[in-house]
Amino acid sequence: MPGAEIAVMGPEAVVGLLHRRELAAANDQTAARAALPDDYWSRTTTPSQAAGLGLIDDVIEPQETRDRLACAL
């Protein structure tokens, strides 16, 4: 799904956690804090990225949902 997103937290919160040292060392913390969420979001929240990282089992089309759920049950 081109518009699907997979995330536990918003990108700003994740950037604050994962890049705190980089942000602290940046000359312009505002610019660094503004650029990092977009980079994080585009690299890690897509279904294909999540599947590649093993975070999800499969990416299916919406029309497959009923059949997949019926088989799982």
PDB file of N, CA, C and O in Angstrom:
ATOM      1  N   MET A   1       0.839  -1.171   0.000  1.00  0.00           N
ATOM      2  CA  MET A   1       0.000   0.000   0.000  1.00  0.00           C
ATOM      3  C   MET A   1       0.886   1.237   0.000  1.00  0.00           C
ATOM      4  O   MET A   1       1.681   1.440   0.918  1.00  0.00           O
ATOM      5  N   PRO A   2       0.751   2.042  -1.006  1.00  0.00           N
ATOM      6  CA  PRO A   2       1.595   3.234  -1.092  1.00  0.00           C
ATOM      7  C   PRO A   2       1.387   4.223   0.045  1.00  0.00           C
ATOM      8  O   PRO A   2       2.331   4.915   0.425  1.00  0.00           O
ATOM      9  N   GLY A   3       0.195   4.311   0.596  1.00  0.00           N
ATOM     10  CA  GLY A   3      -0.072   5.291   1.639  1.00  0.00           C
ATOM     11  C   GLY A   3      -0.013   4.745   3.050  1.00  0.00           C
ATOM     12  O   GLY A   3      -0.229   5.488   4.008  1.00  0.00           O
ATOM     13  N   ALA A   4       0.274   3.463   3.198  1.00  0.00           N
ATOM     14  CA  ALA A   4       0.284   2.853   4.526  1.00  0.00           C
ATOM     15  C   ALA A   4       1.513   3.282   5.319  1.00  0.00           C
ATOM     16  O   ALA A   4       2.590   3.497   4.762  1.00  0.00           O
ATOM     17  N   GLU A   5       1.329   3.401   6.617  1.00  0.00           N
ATOM     18  CA  GLU A   5       2.428   3.755   7.518  1.00  0.00           C
ATOM     19  C   GLU A   5       2.401   2.819   8.714  1.00  0.00           C
ATOM     20  O   GLU A   5       1.336   2.463   9.219  1.00  0.00           O
ATOM     21  N   ILE A   6       3.576   2.429   9.156  1.00  0.00           N
ATOM     22  CA  ILE A   6       3.700   1.558  10.321  1.00  0.00           C
ATOM     23  C   ILE A   6       4.624   2.261  11.295  1.00  0.00           C
ATOM     24  O   ILE A   6       5.798   2.486  11.000  1.00  0.00           O
ATOM     25  N   ALA A   7       4.097   2.604  12.445  1.00  0.00           N
ATOM     26  CA  ALA A   7       4.923   3.311  13.429  1.00  0.00           C
ATOM     27  C   ALA A   7       4.328   3.144  14.812  1.00  0.00           C
ATOM     28  O   ALA A   7       3.109   3.085  14.971  1.00  0.00           O
ATOM     29  N   VAL A   8       5.183   3.069  15.801  1.00  0.00           N
ATOM     30  CA  VAL A   8       4.749   2.983  17.184  1.00  0.00           C
ATOM     31  C   VAL A   8       4.656   4.373  17.792  1.00  0.00           C
ATOM     32  O   VAL A   8       3.781   4.650  18.612  1.00  0.00           O
ATOM     33  N   MET A   9       5.566   5.238  17.379  1.00  0.00           N
ATOM     34  CA  MET A   9       5.631   6.613  17.888  1.00  0.00           C
ATOM     35  C   MET A   9       5.690   7.573  16.707  1.00  0.00           C
ATOM     36  O   MET A   9       5.985   7.176  15.580  1.00  0.00           O
ATOM     37  N   GLY A  10       5.410   8.815  16.978  1.00  0.00           N
ATOM     38  CA  GLY A  10       5.574   9.838  15.956  1.00  0.00           C
ATOM     39  C   GLY A  10       7.053  10.059  15.670  1.00  0.00           C
ATOM     40  O   GLY A  10       7.899   9.802  16.527  1.00  0.00           O
ATOM     41  N   PRO A  11       7.367  10.535  14.467  1.00  0.00           N
ATOM     42  CA  PRO A  11       8.770  10.689  14.083  1.00  0.00           C
ATOM     43  C   PRO A  11       9.550  11.670  14.956  1.00  0.00           C
ATOM     44  O   PRO A  11      10.745  11.471  15.173  1.00  0.00           O
ATOM     45  N   GLU A  12       8.916  12.705  15.452  1.00  0.00           N
ATOM     46  CA  GLU A  12       9.624  13.673  16.295  1.00  0.00           C
ATOM     47  C   GLU A  12      10.108  13.021  17.586  1.00  0.00           C
ATOM     48  O   GLU A  12      11.229  13.267  18.030  1.00  0.00           O
ATOM     49  N   ALA A  13       9.260  12.189  18.184  1.00  0.00           N
ATOM     50  CA  ALA A  13       9.641  11.504  19.421  1.00  0.00           C
ATOM     51  C   ALA A  13      10.766  10.508  19.171  1.00  0.00           C
ATOM     52  O   ALA A  13      11.697  10.408  19.969  1.00  0.00           O
ATOM     53  N   VAL A  14      10.683   9.778  18.074  1.00  0.00           N
ATOM     54  CA  VAL A  14      11.717   8.795  17.748  1.00  0.00           C
ATOM     55  C   VAL A  14      13.053   9.487  17.506  1.00  0.00           C
ATOM     56  O   VAL A  14      14.093   9.040  17.990  1.00  0.00           O
ATOM     57  N   VAL A  15      13.014  10.580  16.754  1.00  0.00           N
ATOM     58  CA  VAL A  15      14.242  11.321  16.469  1.00  0.00           C
ATOM     59  C   VAL A  15      14.866  11.823  17.771  1.00  0.00           C
ATOM     60  O   VAL A  15      16.084  11.762  17.936  1.00  0.00           O
ATOM     61  N   GLY A  16      14.053  12.311  18.678  1.00  0.00           N
ATOM     62  CA  GLY A  16      14.573  12.773  19.958  1.00  0.00           C
ATOM     63  C   GLY A  16      15.269  11.667  20.739  1.00  0.00           C
ATOM     64  O   GLY A  16      16.242  11.925  21.447  1.00  0.00           O
ATOM     65  N   LEU A  17      14.779  10.444  20.616  1.00  0.00           N
ATOM     66  CA  LEU A  17      15.386   9.313  21.311  1.00  0.00           C
ATOM     67  C   LEU A  17      16.618   8.770  20.592  1.00  0.00           C
ATOM     68  O   LEU A  17      17.672   8.583  21.200  1.00  0.00           O
ATOM     69  N   LEU A  18      16.473   8.521  19.308  1.00  0.00           N
ATOM     70  CA  LEU A  18      17.537   7.867  18.562  1.00  0.00           C
ATOM     71  C   LEU A  18      18.709   8.777  18.209  1.00  0.00           C
ATOM     72  O   LEU A  18      19.841   8.313  18.073  1.00  0.00           O
ATOM     73  N   HIS A  19      18.440  10.053  18.062  1.00  0.00           N
ATOM     74  CA  HIS A  19      19.470  10.977  17.588  1.00  0.00           C
ATOM     75  C   HIS A  19      19.803  12.065  18.612  1.00  0.00           C
ATOM     76  O   HIS A  19      20.233  13.156  18.235  1.00  0.00           O
ATOM     77  N   ARG A  20      19.613  11.785  19.875  1.00  0.00           N
ATOM     78  CA  ARG A  20      19.815  12.826  20.891  1.00  0.00           C
ATOM     79  C   ARG A  20      21.249  13.348  20.912  1.00  0.00           C
ATOM     80  O   ARG A  20      21.464  14.545  21.103  1.00  0.00           O
ATOM     81  N   ARG A  21      22.226  12.475  20.720  1.00  0.00           N
ATOM     82  CA  ARG A  21      23.620  12.937  20.720  1.00  0.00           C
ATOM     83  C   ARG A  21      23.913  13.788  19.483  1.00  0.00           C
ATOM     84  O   ARG A  21      24.579  14.820  19.560  1.00  0.00           O
ATOM     85  N   GLU A  22      23.404  13.333  18.359  1.00  0.00           N
ATOM     86  CA  GLU A  22      23.593  14.096  17.111  1.00  0.00           C
ATOM     87  C   GLU A  22      22.932  15.469  17.219  1.00  0.00           C
ATOM     88  O   GLU A  22      23.502  16.472  16.788  1.00  0.00           O
ATOM     89  N   LEU A  23      21.749  15.511  17.786  1.00  0.00           N
ATOM     90  CA  LEU A  23      21.052  16.792  17.962  1.00  0.00           C
ATOM     91  C   LEU A  23      21.797  17.698  18.935  1.00  0.00           C
ATOM     92  O   LEU A  23      21.888  18.906  18.714  1.00  0.00           O
ATOM     93  N   ALA A  24      22.325  17.128  20.001  1.00  0.00           N
ATOM     94  CA  ALA A  24      23.054  17.929  20.985  1.00  0.00           C
ATOM     95  C   ALA A  24      24.324  18.521  20.392  1.00  0.00           C
ATOM     96  O   ALA A  24      24.741  19.615  20.771  1.00  0.00           O
ATOM     97  N   ALA A  25      24.943  17.792  19.455  1.00  0.00           N
ATOM     98  CA  ALA A  25      26.197  18.251  18.860  1.00  0.00           C
ATOM     99  C   ALA A  25      25.994  19.169  17.654  1.00  0.00           C
ATOM    100  O   ALA A  25      26.946  19.796  17.190  1.00  0.00           O
ATOM    101  N   ALA A  26      24.779  19.252  17.147  1.00  0.00           N
ATOM    102  CA  ALA A  26      24.517  20.041  15.942  1.00  0.00           C
ATOM    103  C   ALA A  26      24.676  21.533  16.213  1.00  0.00           C
ATOM    104  O   ALA A  26      24.301  22.030  17.275  1.00  0.00           O
ATOM    105  N   ASN A  27      25.240  22.237  15.234  1.00  0.00           N
ATOM    106  CA  ASN A  27      25.359  23.692  15.335  1.00  0.00           C
ATOM    107  C   ASN A  27      23.993  24.355  15.325  1.00  0.00           C
ATOM    108  O   ASN A  27      23.732  25.292  16.081  1.00  0.00           O
ATOM    109  N   ASP A  28      23.120  23.849  14.449  1.00  0.00           N
ATOM    110  CA  ASP A  28      21.760  24.381  14.346  1.00  0.00           C
ATOM    111  C   ASP A  28      20.792  23.268  14.727  1.00  0.00           C
ATOM    112  O   ASP A  28      20.352  22.503  13.869  1.00  0.00           O
ATOM    113  N   GLN A  29      20.464  23.176  16.004  1.00  0.00           N
ATOM    114  CA  GLN A  29      19.608  22.095  16.492  1.00  0.00           C
ATOM    115  C   GLN A  29      18.217  22.145  15.893  1.00  0.00           C
ATOM    116  O   GLN A  29      17.603  21.101  15.672  1.00  0.00           O
ATOM    117  N   THR A  30      17.713  23.328  15.630  1.00  0.00           N
ATOM    118  CA  THR A  30      16.382  23.463  15.050  1.00  0.00           C
ATOM    119  C   THR A  30      16.336  22.858  13.657  1.00  0.00           C
ATOM    120  O   THR A  30      15.405  22.123  13.327  1.00  0.00           O
ATOM    121  N   ALA A  31      17.341  23.164  12.835  1.00  0.00           N
ATOM    122  CA  ALA A  31      17.387  22.609  11.475  1.00  0.00           C
ATOM    123  C   ALA A  31      17.584  21.096  11.510  1.00  0.00           C
ATOM    124  O   ALA A  31      16.954  20.368  10.742  1.00  0.00           O
ATOM    125  N   ALA A  32      18.452  20.624  12.392  1.00  0.00           N
ATOM    126  CA  ALA A  32      18.691  19.181  12.499  1.00  0.00           C
ATOM    127  C   ALA A  32      17.427  18.463  12.949  1.00  0.00           C
ATOM    128  O   ALA A  32      17.074  17.417  12.405  1.00  0.00           O
ATOM    129  N   ARG A  33      16.745  19.027  13.943  1.00  0.00           N
ATOM    130  CA  ARG A  33      15.509  18.412  14.448  1.00  0.00           C
ATOM    131  C   ARG A  33      14.413  18.425  13.381  1.00  0.00           C
ATOM    132  O   ARG A  33      13.565  17.533  13.366  1.00  0.00           O
ATOM    133  N   ALA A  34      14.415  19.406  12.503  1.00  0.00           N
ATOM    134  CA  ALA A  34      13.407  19.489  11.440  1.00  0.00           C
ATOM    135  C   ALA A  34      13.689  18.500  10.306  1.00  0.00           C
ATOM    136  O   ALA A  34      12.753  17.975   9.702  1.00  0.00           O
ATOM    137  N   ALA A  35      14.960  18.240  10.012  1.00  0.00           N
ATOM    138  CA  ALA A  35      15.309  17.367   8.883  1.00  0.00           C
ATOM    139  C   ALA A  35      15.215  15.888   9.229  1.00  0.00           C
ATOM    140  O   ALA A  35      14.825  15.087   8.380  1.00  0.00           O
ATOM    141  N   LEU A  36      15.555  15.514  10.427  1.00  0.00           N
ATOM    142  CA  LEU A  36      15.624  14.098  10.789  1.00  0.00           C
ATOM    143  C   LEU A  36      14.292  13.351  10.760  1.00  0.00           C
ATOM    144  O   LEU A  36      14.282  12.202  10.319  1.00  0.00           O
ATOM    145  N   PRO A  37      13.169  13.921  11.199  1.00  0.00           N
ATOM    146  CA  PRO A  37      11.920  13.151  11.151  1.00  0.00           C
ATOM    147  C   PRO A  37      11.519  12.731   9.746  1.00  0.00           C
ATOM    148  O   PRO A  37      11.050  11.609   9.552  1.00  0.00           O
ATOM    149  N   ASP A  38      11.693  13.606   8.763  1.00  0.00           N
ATOM    150  CA  ASP A  38      11.328  13.247   7.390  1.00  0.00           C
ATOM    151  C   ASP A  38      12.187  12.085   6.897  1.00  0.00           C
ATOM    152  O   ASP A  38      11.688  11.165   6.248  1.00  0.00           O
ATOM    153  N   ASP A  39      13.459  12.133   7.203  1.00  0.00           N
ATOM    154  CA  ASP A  39      14.364  11.057   6.801  1.00  0.00           C
ATOM    155  C   ASP A  39      13.975   9.755   7.484  1.00  0.00           C
ATOM    156  O   ASP A  39      13.884   8.715   6.832  1.00  0.00           O
ATOM    157  N   TYR A  40      13.747   9.803   8.780  1.00  0.00           N
ATOM    158  CA  TYR A  40      13.347   8.605   9.528  1.00  0.00           C
ATOM    159  C   TYR A  40      12.038   8.046   8.979  1.00  0.00           C
ATOM    160  O   TYR A  40      11.929   6.848   8.714  1.00  0.00           O
ATOM    161  N   TRP A  41      11.055   8.912   8.811  1.00  0.00           N
ATOM    162  CA  TRP A  41       9.723   8.486   8.377  1.00  0.00           C
ATOM    163  C   TRP A  41       9.782   7.813   7.011  1.00  0.00           C
ATOM    164  O   TRP A  41       9.140   6.784   6.802  1.00  0.00           O
ATOM    165  N   SER A  42      10.541   8.378   6.083  1.00  0.00           N
ATOM    166  CA  SER A  42      10.598   7.812   4.732  1.00  0.00           C
ATOM    167  C   SER A  42      11.386   6.507   4.678  1.00  0.00           C
ATOM    168  O   SER A  42      11.153   5.688   3.789  1.00  0.00           O
ATOM    169  N   ARG A  43      12.312   6.298   5.612  1.00  0.00           N
ATOM    170  CA  ARG A  43      13.138   5.086   5.587  1.00  0.00           C
ATOM    171  C   ARG A  43      12.581   3.932   6.403  1.00  0.00           C
ATOM    172  O   ARG A  43      12.930   2.783   6.132  1.00  0.00           O
ATOM    173  N   THR A  44      11.744   4.182   7.375  1.00  0.00           N
ATOM    174  CA  THR A  44      11.407   3.109   8.303  1.00  0.00           C
ATOM    175  C   THR A  44       9.933   2.826   8.511  1.00  0.00           C
ATOM    176  O   THR A  44       9.608   1.836   9.166  1.00  0.00           O
ATOM    177  N   THR A  45       9.042   3.618   8.004  1.00  0.00           N
ATOM    178  CA  THR A  45       7.631   3.406   8.324  1.00  0.00           C
ATOM    179  C   THR A  45       6.811   2.838   7.182  1.00  0.00           C
ATOM    180  O   THR A  45       5.593   2.713   7.315  1.00  0.00           O
ATOM    181  N   THR A  46       7.430   2.491   6.073  1.00  0.00           N
ATOM    182  CA  THR A  46       6.674   1.920   4.969  1.00  0.00           C
ATOM    183  C   THR A  46       6.528   0.413   5.178  1.00  0.00           C
ATOM    184  O   THR A  46       7.386  -0.204   5.808  1.00  0.00           O
ATOM    185  N   PRO A  47       5.468  -0.180   4.667  1.00  0.00           N
ATOM    186  CA  PRO A  47       5.283  -1.626   4.826  1.00  0.00           C
ATOM    187  C   PRO A  47       6.442  -2.441   4.252  1.00  0.00           C
ATOM    188  O   PRO A  47       6.834  -3.447   4.843  1.00  0.00           O
ATOM    189  N   SER A  48       6.988  -2.030   3.125  1.00  0.00           N
ATOM    190  CA  SER A  48       8.086  -2.794   2.536  1.00  0.00           C
ATOM    191  C   SER A  48       9.324  -2.748   3.426  1.00  0.00           C
ATOM    192  O   SER A  48      10.027  -3.751   3.549  1.00  0.00           O
ATOM    193  N   GLN A  49       9.601  -1.614   4.041  1.00  0.00           N
ATOM    194  CA  GLN A  49      10.721  -1.503   4.976  1.00  0.00           C
ATOM    195  C   GLN A  49      10.479  -2.383   6.202  1.00  0.00           C
ATOM    196  O   GLN A  49      11.381  -3.096   6.642  1.00  0.00           O
ATOM    197  N   ALA A  50       9.274  -2.335   6.749  1.00  0.00           N
ATOM    198  CA  ALA A  50       8.953  -3.133   7.927  1.00  0.00           C
ATOM    199  C   ALA A  50       9.072  -4.622   7.625  1.00  0.00           C
ATOM    200  O   ALA A  50       9.560  -5.389   8.455  1.00  0.00           O
ATOM    201  N   ALA A  51       8.629  -5.033   6.442  1.00  0.00           N
ATOM    202  CA  ALA A  51       8.755  -6.439   6.051  1.00  0.00           C
ATOM    203  C   ALA A  51      10.222  -6.824   5.900  1.00  0.00           C
ATOM    204  O   ALA A  51      10.628  -7.906   6.325  1.00  0.00           O
ATOM    205  N   GLY A  52      11.003  -5.957   5.308  1.00  0.00           N
ATOM    206  CA  GLY A  52      12.426  -6.224   5.128  1.00  0.00           C
ATOM    207  C   GLY A  52      13.174  -6.331   6.444  1.00  0.00           C
ATOM    208  O   GLY A  52      14.159  -7.063   6.545  1.00  0.00           O
ATOM    209  N   LEU A  53      12.716  -5.611   7.444  1.00  0.00           N
ATOM    210  CA  LEU A  53      13.336  -5.659   8.767  1.00  0.00           C
ATOM    211  C   LEU A  53      12.786  -6.798   9.625  1.00  0.00           C
ATOM    212  O   LEU A  53      13.263  -7.024  10.737  1.00  0.00           O
ATOM    213  N   GLY A  54      11.784  -7.514   9.112  1.00  0.00           N
ATOM    214  CA  GLY A  54      11.184  -8.613   9.862  1.00  0.00           C
ATOM    215  C   GLY A  54      10.203  -8.163  10.925  1.00  0.00           C
ATOM    216  O   GLY A  54       9.867  -8.934  11.824  1.00  0.00           O
ATOM    217  N   LEU A  55       9.740  -6.929  10.838  1.00  0.00           N
ATOM    218  CA  LEU A  55       8.799  -6.410  11.826  1.00  0.00           C
ATOM    219  C   LEU A  55       7.374  -6.872  11.574  1.00  0.00           C
ATOM    220  O   LEU A  55       6.560  -6.921  12.496  1.00  0.00           O
ATOM    221  N   ILE A  56       7.073  -7.208  10.334  1.00  0.00           N
ATOM    222  CA  ILE A  56       5.760  -7.735   9.970  1.00  0.00           C
ATOM    223  C   ILE A  56       5.970  -8.977   9.117  1.00  0.00           C
ATOM    224  O   ILE A  56       7.038  -9.168   8.535  1.00  0.00           O
ATOM    225  N   ASP A  57       4.954  -9.810   9.046  1.00  0.00           N
ATOM    226  CA  ASP A  57       5.074 -11.066   8.312  1.00  0.00           C
ATOM    227  C   ASP A  57       4.841 -10.917   6.820  1.00  0.00           C
ATOM    228  O   ASP A  57       5.497 -11.582   6.018  1.00  0.00           O
ATOM    229  N   ASP A  58       3.906 -10.046   6.440  1.00  0.00           N
ATOM    230  CA  ASP A  58       3.539  -9.960   5.031  1.00  0.00           C
ATOM    231  C   ASP A  58       2.836  -8.639   4.756  1.00  0.00           C
ATOM    232  O   ASP A  58       2.282  -8.010   5.658  1.00  0.00           O
ATOM    233  N   VAL A  59       2.870  -8.237   3.510  1.00  0.00           N
ATOM    234  CA  VAL A  59       2.134  -7.067   3.041  1.00  0.00           C
ATOM    235  C   VAL A  59       1.111  -7.594   2.050  1.00  0.00           C
ATOM    236  O   VAL A  59       1.468  -8.222   1.053  1.00  0.00           O
ATOM    237  N   ILE A  60      -0.162  -7.338   2.324  1.00  0.00           N
ATOM    238  CA  ILE A  60      -1.221  -7.853   1.458  1.00  0.00           C
ATOM    239  C   ILE A  60      -2.064  -6.701   0.921  1.00  0.00           C
ATOM    240  O   ILE A  60      -2.072  -5.601   1.472  1.00  0.00           O
ATOM    241  N   GLU A  61      -2.755  -6.978  -0.141  1.00  0.00           N
ATOM    242  CA  GLU A  61      -3.694  -6.021  -0.722  1.00  0.00           C
ATOM    243  C   GLU A  61      -4.988  -6.044   0.092  1.00  0.00           C
ATOM    244  O   GLU A  61      -5.342  -7.083   0.651  1.00  0.00           O
ATOM    245  N   PRO A  62      -5.693  -4.926   0.168  1.00  0.00           N
ATOM    246  CA  PRO A  62      -6.924  -4.882   0.961  1.00  0.00           C
ATOM    247  C   PRO A  62      -7.944  -5.962   0.577  1.00  0.00           C
ATOM    248  O   PRO A  62      -8.634  -6.499   1.444  1.00  0.00           O
ATOM    249  N   GLN A  63      -8.039  -6.273  -0.695  1.00  0.00           N
ATOM    250  CA  GLN A  63      -9.025  -7.272  -1.122  1.00  0.00           C
ATOM    251  C   GLN A  63      -8.666  -8.686  -0.656  1.00  0.00           C
ATOM    252  O   GLN A  63      -9.508  -9.580  -0.737  1.00  0.00           O
ATOM    253  N   GLU A  64      -7.459  -8.909  -0.178  1.00  0.00           N
ATOM    254  CA  GLU A  64      -7.043 -10.212   0.336  1.00  0.00           C
ATOM    255  C   GLU A  64      -7.343 -10.382   1.826  1.00  0.00           C
ATOM    256  O   GLU A  64      -7.207 -11.484   2.357  1.00  0.00           O
ATOM    257  N   THR A  65      -7.743  -9.324   2.496  1.00  0.00           N
ATOM    258  CA  THR A  65      -7.884  -9.332   3.948  1.00  0.00           C
ATOM    259  C   THR A  65      -8.856 -10.395   4.447  1.00  0.00           C
ATOM    260  O   THR A  65      -8.522 -11.157   5.355  1.00  0.00           O
ATOM    261  N   ARG A  66     -10.045 -10.457   3.871  1.00  0.00           N
ATOM    262  CA  ARG A  66     -11.070 -11.408   4.341  1.00  0.00           C
ATOM    263  C   ARG A  66     -10.571 -12.842   4.226  1.00  0.00           C
ATOM    264  O   ARG A  66     -10.691 -13.615   5.177  1.00  0.00           O
ATOM    265  N   ASP A  67     -10.016 -13.209   3.078  1.00  0.00           N
ATOM    266  CA  ASP A  67      -9.517 -14.575   2.876  1.00  0.00           C
ATOM    267  C   ASP A  67      -8.391 -14.908   3.839  1.00  0.00           C
ATOM    268  O   ASP A  67      -8.352 -16.011   4.385  1.00  0.00           O
ATOM    269  N   ARG A  68      -7.468 -13.965   4.058  1.00  0.00           N
ATOM    270  CA  ARG A  68      -6.343 -14.198   4.970  1.00  0.00           C
ATOM    271  C   ARG A  68      -6.836 -14.399   6.401  1.00  0.00           C
ATOM    272  O   ARG A  68      -6.364 -15.285   7.113  1.00  0.00           O
ATOM    273  N   LEU A  69      -7.800 -13.557   6.815  1.00  0.00           N
ATOM    274  CA  LEU A  69      -8.338 -13.698   8.173  1.00  0.00           C
ATOM    275  C   LEU A  69      -9.083 -15.017   8.330  1.00  0.00           C
ATOM    276  O   LEU A  69      -8.954 -15.681   9.359  1.00  0.00           O
ATOM    277  N   ALA A  70      -9.856 -15.401   7.329  1.00  0.00           N
ATOM    278  CA  ALA A  70     -10.601 -16.668   7.392  1.00  0.00           C
ATOM    279  C   ALA A  70      -9.641 -17.847   7.499  1.00  0.00           C
ATOM    280  O   ALA A  70      -9.887 -18.772   8.273  1.00  0.00           O
ATOM    281  N   CYS A  71      -8.562 -17.827   6.743  1.00  0.00           N
ATOM    282  CA  CYS A  71      -7.568 -18.914   6.812  1.00  0.00           C
ATOM    283  C   CYS A  71      -6.864 -18.935   8.172  1.00  0.00           C
ATOM    284  O   CYS A  71      -6.569 -20.005   8.705  1.00  0.00           O
ATOM    285  N   ALA A  72      -6.605 -17.781   8.714  1.00  0.00           N
ATOM    286  CA  ALA A  72      -5.897 -17.703   9.993  1.00  0.00           C
ATOM    287  C   ALA A  72      -6.762 -18.224  11.146  1.00  0.00           C
ATOM    288  O   ALA A  72      -6.255 -18.793  12.113  1.00  0.00           O
ATOM    289  N   LEU A  73      -8.060 -18.021  11.024  1.00  0.00           N
ATOM    290  CA  LEU A  73      -8.955 -18.470  12.090  1.00  0.00           C
ATOM    291  C   LEU A  73      -9.291 -19.927  11.931  1.00  0.00           C
ATOM    292  O   LEU A  73     -10.036 -20.481  12.740  1.00  0.00           O
TER     293      LEU A  73
END
